[in-house]
Amino acid sequence: MTETVYRLVYYSHNRIVGSPAALEAGINSILEVSRRNNPLANVTGALMFNAGCFGQVLEGAPDAVEQIFERIQMDPRHSDVHLLSFASAPARAFAHWSMAFVGASVPDAARYGAIADDTGYSPARMESEELFKVLQRLALEDEGATP
Ligand SMILES: Cc1cc2nc3c(=O)[nH]c(=O)nc-3n(C[C@H](O)[C@H](O)[C@H](O)COP(=O)(O)O)c2cc1C
């Protein structure tokens, strides 16, 4: 039996204030809790932090994804959560990741994250499909695989 997979893509604005070390600790604690909770709900995905924004993909059963997203939306560590898409998908793109962190190492992202850059990777400037594809490509690159 094939599973029903829904994919949710959003971006938001960082509200973790303080030093790069505080931001790094904040992102690490988000990843830690995601990697603990998501496997219990059979949810997989990827998180990106760049240019002061988070971009995230969550995939799994629609009700499981929705439940996690509802918690995420209430989190004061970010704001202006923009849902870009929530739709059925043919398969998981991040099957091996309870929550991949992509784009830069957490310390690098924390060090440079407040600076708007011109890499084109600002989650706030991307369409759903584009953000999803960038996250997918970067996650695969980090794993050493070819997309
Ligand atoms: C940008 C961002 C992404 C997050 N992603 C997840 C996630 O994928 N899974 C998750 O369980 N919590 C995630 N969280 C944390 C939730 O908002 C919430 O703090 C957490 O789910 C509470 O878990 P707990 O009840 O086990 O402490 C995220 C928070 C932020 C700010």
The ligand as a Gaussian input file, in Angstrom:
#p B3LYP/6-31G(d) Opt

LIG

0 1
 C       11.304000      27.689000      12.060000
 C       10.801000      26.629000      12.992000
 C       10.670000      25.317000      12.554000
 C       10.201000      24.322000      13.408000
 N       10.059000      23.039000      12.935000
 C        9.546000      22.084000      13.748000
 C        9.336000      20.762000      13.282000
 O        9.608000      20.417000      12.116000
 N        8.859000      19.840000      14.163000
 C        8.544000      20.155000      15.465000
 O        8.096000      19.278000      16.202000
 N        8.741000      21.401000      15.939000
 C        9.243000      22.369000      15.119000
 N        9.444000      23.638000      15.610000
 C        9.222000      23.871000      17.053000
 C        7.755000      24.046000      17.393000
 O        7.368000      25.368000      17.114000
 C        7.501000      23.741000      18.902000
 O        8.352000      24.532000      19.693000
 C        7.782000      22.285000      19.204000
 O        7.147000      21.445000      18.277000
 C        7.272000      21.929000      20.614000
 O        7.599000      20.597000      20.848000
 P        7.447000      19.950000      22.291000
 O        5.978000      20.098000      22.660000
 O        7.878000      18.526000      22.121000
 O        8.358000      20.730000      23.212000
 C        9.886000      24.650000      14.761000
 C       10.013000      25.977000      15.189000
 C       10.459000      26.961000      14.333000
 C       10.603000      28.373000      14.833000

